[in-house]
Amino acid sequence: MTTLIIGGGVVGLSIAFGLLQQGKSVLVLDGGDGDFRASRGNFGLVWIQGKGVDCPSYSNWSRRSAGLWPGYAEDLKKLTGIDISLSQKGGVDYFTDETELKDRIAALESLKQAVGGDYPFEVLDHSGLKKLVPEIGPKVIGGLYSPMDGHVNPLLLLQALSSAVRRLGGDLRTGAQVVGIEAADRAFSVRLANGDRAEGEAIVLAAGLGASELGPELGFKAPVRAQQGQVLITERLPFFLNYPSGTLRQVNEGGVQIGASKAEIGADDREDLGTIAKLARHAVDVFPHLAPVNLVRSWAALRVMSPDGLPIYQRSTKYEGARFVTCHSGITLAAAHARLLPDWVVGSNQVPDLSDFSEARF
């Protein structure tokens, strides 16, 4: 039985990798270079701190994935020889506003209670944080450290996954733009823009923003929208930043990556100087020694967001064998998608409970 996976980003390739490890036959249809691609523009965090404040099951799912990440990264390295630079030493969020810090502490305390108390984090004042990260500036009033967090090189991850899928015998077709789907129970025929067809007995729609057009053909609501985020990266610097944050991290090549903007402007991936200036100002507020450092590149990319920001895992009620998967935390959840989600795709007895993430909540 061949499983068709529409979408060759981190989400689709992680699922393909997991299915291939189970001995399944997989064909991945990856779109063109002109498509919006979250996997090529994301921040690279394996992040738990603060996720699921309003949905504890999302926190548990994310943390479960983070726990699977070391083995996932090691498997990819053994198979492909690519070190994706995974680091899980913990993460720090920096605060320059007292009210924001207090609000975040309250949110994490509430989440800690909701998940049964097992949710490690530490509140640090300025002096305590400076012992952990000596380079912080005087505007930083304190921060939150959690050992649950980490980061990875997302482009190396994408490269390793592409290589791993092929090495395991998967068929990965690039430039395969899907324009239509003919569906029946356990019989799916996908039409491509070049006139070709691909057929399989199961199908996983993991097409990111493209799911909004293709989803209804398989019986899914697919309520996804674009949210723009902009990212900056500096020239290579001596290593000083051992702990990533939601806005700042030092990548394995040495550059400092600066991000976390959010703009609800539709499918617009153009940069603007106002956002770039705001991101740079935040970086210098936290680390004043970055002020004279050169920025070497910047970009804007589009997150794939559901109405409530949570993942969607949905089996089609119209066609047996059709699945829909989307999330905006494809890096954090990649290990769970490779290790746990294949059982959900094939319908085995080891299926994780994903009921909180179905389309029924909409």
C-alpha positions as CSV (number, residue, x, y, z in Angstrom):
1,M,0.0,0.0,0.0
2,T,1.4,3.4,-1.0
3,T,0.8,6.4,1.1
4,L,0.7,9.7,-0.8
5,I,2.0,12.7,1.3
6,I,1.2,16.1,-0.2
7,G,3.8,18.5,1.2
8,G,7.6,18.1,1.4
9,G,8.3,20.3,4.3
10,V,9.4,19.3,7.8
11,V,5.9,18.1,8.7
12,G,5.4,15.9,5.6
13,L,8.9,14.6,5.5
14,S,8.9,13.7,9.2
15,I,5.7,11.6,8.7
16,A,7.2,10.0,5.6
17,F,10.4,9.2,7.5
18,G,8.4,7.5,10.3
19,L,6.2,5.5,7.8
20,L,9.3,4.3,5.9
21,Q,10.9,3.2,9.2
22,Q,7.8,1.0,9.6
23,G,8.4,-0.5,6.2
24,K,5.6,1.4,4.4
25,S,5.7,2.6,0.8
26,V,5.7,6.4,0.6
27,L,5.4,8.9,-2.2
28,V,6.0,12.6,-1.2
29,L,4.8,15.3,-3.5
30,D,6.7,18.5,-2.9
31,G,5.6,21.7,-4.5
32,G,7.6,24.3,-6.5
33,D,10.2,26.8,-5.2
34,G,7.7,29.6,-5.7
35,D,5.4,28.2,-3.0
36,F,5.2,29.6,0.5
37,R,7.5,27.4,2.6
38,A,7.5,27.7,6.3
39,S,10.2,25.0,6.6
40,R,12.7,27.2,4.9
41,G,12.1,30.3,6.9
42,N,11.4,29.2,10.5
43,F,13.3,30.0,13.7
44,G,14.5,26.5,14.5
45,L,13.3,26.1,18.1
46,V,12.5,22.9,19.9
47,W,10.4,24.9,22.4
48,I,8.1,23.9,25.3
49,Q,8.1,26.9,27.7
50,G,4.7,28.6,27.5
51,K,3.1,26.4,24.9
52,G,-0.3,25.1,25.8
53,V,-1.2,27.8,28.4
54,D,-4.8,27.5,27.3
55,C,-4.6,23.8,26.2
56,P,-2.6,21.6,28.5
57,S,-2.8,18.6,26.1
58,Y,-0.8,20.7,23.6
59,S,1.8,21.3,26.2
60,N,2.0,17.6,26.9
61,W,2.2,16.7,23.2
62,S,5.0,19.2,22.6
63,R,7.0,18.0,25.6
64,R,6.5,14.4,24.6
65,S,8.0,15.3,21.2
66,A,10.9,17.2,22.8
67,G,11.7,14.0,24.7
68,L,11.9,12.1,21.5
69,W,14.2,14.5,19.8
70,P,17.6,13.1,20.8
71,G,16.8,9.7,19.3
72,Y,15.2,11.3,16.2
73,A,18.3,13.4,15.6
74,E,20.6,10.5,16.1
75,D,18.7,8.3,13.7
76,L,18.9,11.0,11.0
77,K,22.7,11.3,11.6
78,K,23.3,7.6,11.4
79,L,21.3,7.3,8.2
80,T,22.5,10.4,6.4
81,G,25.7,11.5,8.1
82,I,24.2,15.0,8.7
83,D,24.5,16.5,12.1
84,I,21.5,18.8,12.5
85,S,23.1,20.6,15.5
86,L,20.5,19.7,18.1
87,S,21.0,21.4,21.5
88,Q,18.7,20.9,24.4
89,K,20.5,22.6,27.3
90,G,17.4,24.7,28.1
91,G,16.0,28.0,27.0
92,V,15.7,31.5,28.5
93,D,13.0,34.2,27.8
94,Y,14.3,37.7,28.5
95,F,12.0,40.5,29.8
96,T,12.5,44.3,29.9
97,D,9.0,45.0,31.2
98,E,7.9,44.1,34.8
99,T,4.2,43.6,33.9
100,E,5.0,41.2,31.0
101,L,7.3,39.1,33.3
102,K,4.6,38.9,36.0
103,D,2.0,37.9,33.5
104,R,4.2,35.2,32.0
105,I,5.0,33.8,35.5
106,A,1.3,33.6,36.3
107,A,0.6,31.8,33.0
108,L,3.4,29.3,33.6
109,E,2.3,28.6,37.2
110,S,-1.3,28.0,36.0
111,L,0.0,25.6,33.3
112,K,2.2,23.8,35.8
113,Q,-0.9,23.1,37.9
114,A,-2.9,22.0,34.9
115,V,-0.3,19.4,33.9
116,G,0.1,17.9,37.3
117,G,3.0,19.9,38.6
118,D,5.7,18.4,36.4
119,Y,6.7,21.6,34.5
120,P,10.2,22.8,35.4
121,F,11.1,26.5,35.1
122,E,13.0,29.0,37.1
123,V,12.3,32.7,37.6
124,L,15.5,34.7,37.6
125,D,16.0,38.4,38.5
126,H,18.6,40.5,36.7
127,S,21.5,39.3,38.9
128,G,20.5,35.7,38.7
129,L,20.1,35.8,35.0
130,K,23.4,37.6,34.6
131,K,25.1,34.6,36.2
132,L,23.6,32.4,33.6
133,V,24.0,34.8,30.7
134,P,26.7,37.4,31.5
135,E,26.2,39.4,28.4
136,I,22.7,40.7,29.2
137,G,22.3,44.5,29.4
138,P,20.9,46.7,32.2
139,K,17.4,46.9,30.5
140,V,16.8,43.2,31.2
141,I,15.0,43.0,34.5
142,G,14.9,39.3,34.6
143,G,13.9,36.1,32.8
144,L,12.6,32.6,32.8
145,Y,14.8,29.6,32.4
146,S,13.4,26.1,31.5
147,P,15.5,23.0,30.9
148,M,12.8,21.7,28.5
149,D,13.8,23.9,25.6
150,G,16.3,23.7,22.8
151,H,17.0,24.4,19.2
152,V,18.3,22.9,15.9
153,N,19.5,24.0,12.5
154,P,16.2,23.8,10.6
155,L,17.7,23.8,7.1
156,L,20.0,21.0,8.0
157,L,17.0,19.2,9.4
158,L,15.2,19.6,6.1
159,Q,18.2,18.4,4.2
160,A,18.6,15.4,6.5
161,L,15.0,14.4,6.2
162,S,15.0,14.7,2.4
163,S,18.1,12.5,2.3
164,A,16.7,10.0,4.8
165,V,13.4,9.6,2.9
166,R,15.3,8.7,-0.2
167,R,17.8,6.4,1.5
168,L,14.9,4.4,3.0
169,G,13.4,3.9,-0.4
170,G,10.8,6.7,-0.4
171,D,9.9,8.5,-3.6
172,L,10.3,12.3,-3.1
173,R,9.2,14.3,-6.1
174,T,10.1,18.0,-6.1
175,G,8.3,20.5,-8.3
176,A,5.2,18.4,-8.0
177,Q,2.4,20.9,-7.8
178,V,-0.9,19.3,-6.9
179,V,-3.9,20.8,-8.8
180,G,-6.6,18.3,-7.9
181,I,-7.5,15.1,-6.1
182,E,-9.9,12.3,-7.1
183,A,-10.8,10.4,-4.0
184,A,-12.6,7.3,-2.9
185,D,-12.2,5.0,0.1
186,R,-8.6,3.7,0.0
187,A,-8.2,5.0,-3.6
188,F,-6.7,8.4,-4.3
189,S,-5.5,9.8,-7.6
190,V,-3.6,13.1,-7.5
191,R,-3.4,15.4,-10.6
192,L,-0.2,17.4,-11.0
193,A,0.3,20.7,-12.9
194,N,2.5,18.9,-15.4
195,G,-0.2,16.5,-16.3
196,D,1.2,13.5,-14.4
197,R,-0.8,11.5,-11.9
198,A,0.1,9.8,-8.6
199,E,-2.0,7.1,-7.0
200,G,-2.1,5.6,-3.6
201,E,-4.3,3.8,-1.1
202,A,-3.8,6.4,1.6
203,I,-3.1,10.1,1.6
204,V,-1.8,12.6,4.1
205,L,-2.4,16.3,3.4
206,A,0.5,18.2,4.9
207,A,0.6,21.0,2.4
208,G,0.8,23.9,4.9
209,L,-1.1,26.9,3.5
210,G,-1.9,25.0,0.4
211,A,-4.2,22.8,2.5
212,S,-6.9,25.4,2.4
213,E,-7.6,24.7,-1.3
214,L,-7.0,21.0,-1.4
215,G,-8.6,20.1,2.0
216,P,-12.2,20.3,1.0
217,E,-11.6,17.8,-1.9
218,L,-10.8,15.2,0.9
219,G,-13.6,16.3,3.2
220,F,-11.5,18.6,5.5
221,K,-12.3,22.1,6.6
222,A,-8.6,22.9,6.6
223,P,-9.1,26.3,8.3
224,V,-5.5,27.6,7.9
225,R,-4.2,31.1,7.5
226,A,-0.9,32.8,7.0
227,Q,0.8,34.8,9.8
228,Q,3.9,36.6,8.8
229,G,7.1,36.6,10.8
230,Q,10.4,38.3,10.0
231,V,13.9,37.2,11.0
232,L,17.3,38.8,11.0
233,I,20.7,37.2,11.3
234,T,24.1,38.8,12.2
235,E,27.6,38.1,11.0
236,R,29.3,35.2,12.7
237,L,30.4,35.9,16.2
238,P,32.3,34.1,19.0
239,F,29.9,31.9,20.8
240,F,28.3,33.5,23.9
241,L,24.7,32.4,23.8
242,N,24.3,28.9,25.1
243,Y,20.5,29.2,25.7
244,P,18.0,30.1,22.9
245,S,15.0,32.2,23.6
246,G,11.8,32.8,21.7
247,T,13.4,35.9,20.1
248,L,17.2,35.3,20.1
249,R,19.5,32.3,19.4
250,Q,23.0,31.8,18.2
251,V,23.1,29.3,15.4
252,N,25.7,26.7,15.0
253,E,27.6,28.7,12.4
254,G,27.9,31.6,14.9
255,G,25.4,34.2,13.7
256,V,22.8,35.5,16.1
257,Q,19.3,35.0,14.8
258,I,16.7,37.6,15.8
259,G,13.0,37.2,15.4
260,A,9.5,36.7,16.8
261,S,7.5,39.3,14.8
262,K,3.9,38.5,14.1
263,A,1.8,40.2,11.5
264,E,-1.7,39.3,10.3
265,I,-1.4,40.6,6.8
266,G,-2.3,37.6,4.8
267,A,0.0,35.8,2.3
268,D,2.6,38.6,2.2
269,D,6.2,37.6,2.7
270,R,7.8,41.0,2.0
271,E,10.0,42.5,4.7
272,D,9.6,46.0,6.0
273,L,12.1,48.3,7.6
274,G,9.9,49.2,10.6
275,T,9.8,45.6,11.8
276,I,13.5,45.0,11.1
277,A,14.3,48.1,13.2
278,K,12.1,46.9,16.1
279,L,13.7,43.4,16.1
280,A,17.2,44.9,16.0
281,R,16.3,47.3,18.9
282,H,15.0,44.4,21.0
283,A,18.3,42.4,20.4
284,V,20.4,45.4,21.5
285,D,18.2,46.0,24.5
286,V,19.0,42.4,25.6
287,F,22.6,42.2,24.4
288,P,24.1,45.7,24.1
289,H,27.3,44.3,22.6
290,L,25.3,43.5,19.4
291,A,24.9,47.2,18.6
292,P,27.9,47.5,16.2
293,V,27.5,44.0,14.7
294,N,26.6,43.7,11.0
295,L,23.4,42.2,9.9
296,V,24.1,39.9,6.9
297,R,20.6,38.9,5.9
298,S,16.9,39.1,6.8
299,W,13.8,37.5,5.5
300,A,10.1,37.2,6.0
301,A,8.2,33.9,6.0
302,L,4.6,32.7,6.7
303,R,3.6,30.6,9.6
304,V,0.7,28.2,9.0
305,M,-1.9,29.0,11.7
306,S,-5.2,27.3,12.7
307,P,-7.9,29.5,14.2
308,D,-6.7,28.8,17.7
309,G,-3.0,28.3,16.9
310,L,-3.0,24.6,17.8
311,P,-2.2,21.7,15.5
312,I,-4.9,19.9,13.5
313,Y,-4.9,16.1,13.2
314,Q,-8.0,15.0,11.4
315,R,-9.1,11.7,9.8
316,S,-11.5,12.3,6.9
317,T,-15.1,11.5,7.6
318,K,-15.7,11.3,3.9
319,Y,-12.9,9.0,2.6
320,E,-11.3,6.2,4.5
321,G,-7.5,6.5,4.3
322,A,-7.3,10.3,4.1
323,R,-5.6,12.3,6.9
324,F,-4.9,16.1,7.4
325,V,-2.0,17.4,9.4
326,T,-1.0,20.9,10.1
327,C,0.7,22.9,12.8
328,H,2.9,26.0,13.2
329,S,5.4,24.2,15.4
330,G,6.7,21.8,12.9
331,I,10.2,21.7,14.3
332,T,9.2,21.1,17.9
333,L,6.7,18.4,16.9
334,A,8.9,16.8,14.2
335,A,10.0,14.0,16.5
336,A,6.5,13.1,17.5
337,H,5.4,13.3,13.8
338,A,8.1,10.8,12.9
339,R,7.9,8.5,16.0
340,L,4.2,8.6,17.0
341,L,2.1,9.9,14.1
342,P,2.7,7.1,11.7
343,D,0.6,4.8,13.9
344,W,-2.3,7.3,13.7
345,V,-1.9,7.5,9.9
346,V,-2.1,3.7,9.4
347,G,-4.7,3.3,12.2
348,S,-2.7,0.8,14.3
349,N,-3.5,0.0,18.0
350,Q,-0.7,2.3,19.2
351,V,-2.4,5.5,18.2
352,P,-1.7,8.5,20.4
353,D,-4.8,10.4,21.7
354,L,-5.1,13.4,19.4
355,S,-8.8,14.1,20.0
356,D,-8.2,17.6,21.3
357,F,-6.7,18.5,18.0
358,S,-9.4,17.5,15.6
359,E,-11.4,19.8,13.4
360,A,-14.5,19.2,15.6
361,R,-13.3,22.0,17.9
362,F,-14.1,24.5,15.2
